[in-house]
Amino acid sequence: MISTRWTAAAGNKPVRRHWILLVALAAMTVSAFLYFSPLFEVAGEVYDVENSVTSSLLESSMETRFAAPGAKPTVQRYAELKERVAAATTKIGKNYDSTYNKANVVRNATSWFTPRKICKDSCCAETVAVSLQPDDRQIINTLDGLDLADIRLQHYRNPPHIKFQGNILNETMLPCLQPGTIIQLENHMKILHYFFLKVRKKITVPYILMTTKSDGSSPLTKGPELATDNFLIRWYGTNPQESRRMPSDPKQKFAPLPLGLSKHYDQDKFLSQYLRMTNYTNPFLDKSRWTSLQGGWRSVTVGKDATTGQNETAGGNLTTGGNETVWRYVPGRNVTADDMFVKFGVNRLSKRRQVIVDGLCGDKRVPPGRASCGKSWINPHEIYAQASTYLFGVSPPGAGYDCYRTYELLLMGVIPIVEERHPLSDELFRDLPVVQVSNMFDASPTYSGRIVRAAQEYIESDEFRYGSFDKGWERLFLRYWRRRILRDAGREKDILMDEHGREYYQAWRYTPMNKEPVLCSKEENCRP
């Protein structure tokens, strides 16, 4: 049908029809060649297609046949950009900062923003406009809950250079809360008890709850909050886990929030620079690293013989001239344990991880400087360079269910292998290429084979082969979560645009009358 339209639009119909016949004949020849292509592999040997005409015809056909559906240009691996990343981060310290610190904040009236202020006896609430541009390329991290909140209950004091839009909550602010307020709690049991047993009783407007910034599980409470709180719109929490203390959630109010990167380590520092160099391109659009395991015809460049300066062909003959591209049939292979990056801490709180190390690494001797299966400390930059060359990376739970390593791997284009905790893990990793395995810590003689088999089955699945993972890639950046949570809060209308087309959102800033911030780490504070 495409050829018919193209011919009709041309004007010189007879000539174009001849070309169509020639192209059709060539396609038939190529199809026949491809059909019998296994004949070119004899006794395990690999043969080149040397004829330049045949090679050019094969190129488009073979790429269509053997490439993954929807294959895209390859994104450079971290290892390929290692030196550039090192140079770019030389003068950067720890990237322990908030998105709010990078934002432009408008407090006065403009042509596109009219601030509002509401005061009561004990508090005031006023709107400010905060630019959304810093969210666009901000990798999700452990400070997200604080960055997203209008008000927060905090356990420890932050470093003085880090500022957030939301002030620290004390009870005198509660009369001023507005509908759709986003409240963040540090996920400590003391804070949760204080909030639900005392603070919550004084909230009279619909609100969004976020529990983040600790290893604690969400939602983890001792009461029926999810089922009975009519003002609770949605509860977002990190380290999702069902437990006997989690009440039923018939209205599906709880939504898992990704842990992201740790702001306490040099993760964001290196990975942000790497993503900038790849233009933040989704590395899972190109499946060739995984689909190539299945075998097939590959386009390779034949280099010059070191002795003669001539090009060596597959048949052993030498031809003069520059490098040339030939097609070779490469036999397939299955996933092995060597395709898996294994590097994580094993300590008192996470000693069960040793089961994974024993199962996948065994007693193999690891050369100095090698990260995978090695025990020595290696800096993050070197870990990323090595990890990026693997197809998979193991990311087991630590003190909490979620793990920083999962997001490090995803950002580098490596498929994480995590422990399955249906159904919350399904939602946490929705639209992302993640292998979920059950009973990750059950030791057995067949442990390695079970993990390898799960990885093999995943890359052969339609979910992987036909998924672009674009939606999942968006979930790795703060932009997605800011807009989703504002939408849940009924505050989409609070997104504004200035005279230059730049987006802002209206945030509520709550202030108490003559009260100091309440830190729950102090023994006398936050008592139910």
Buried (B, 14 or more C-beta within 10 A) or exposed (E): EEEEEEBEEEEEEEEBEEBBEEEEEBEEEBEEBBEEBEEBBEEEEBBBBBEEEBBEBBBEBBEEBBBBEEBBEBBBBBBBBBEEBBEBBEEEEEBBBBBBEEBEBBEEEEEBBEBEEBEEEBBBBBBBBBBBBBBEEBBBBBBBBBBBBBBBBBBEEBEEEBEBBBBBBBBBBBBBBBBBBBBBBBBBEBBBBBBBBEBBEEBEEBBBBBBBBBBBBBBBBEBEBBEEBEEBBBBBBBBBBBEEEBBEBEEEBBBBBBBBBBBEBBBBBBBBBBBEBBEBBBBBBBBBBBBBBBBBBBBBEBEBEEEEEEBBBBEEEBEEEEEBEBBBBBEEEEBEBEBBBBBBEBEEEBEBBEBBBEBBBEEEEEEEEBBBBBEEEBEBBBBBBBBBBBBBBBBBBBEBBBBBBBBBBBBBBBBBBBBBBEEBBEEBBEBBBBBBBEEBBEEEEEBBEBBBBBBBEBBBEEEBBEBBBEEBBBBBBBBBBBBBBBEBBEBEEBBBEBEEEEBBBBBBBBBBEEBEEBBBBEEEBBEE
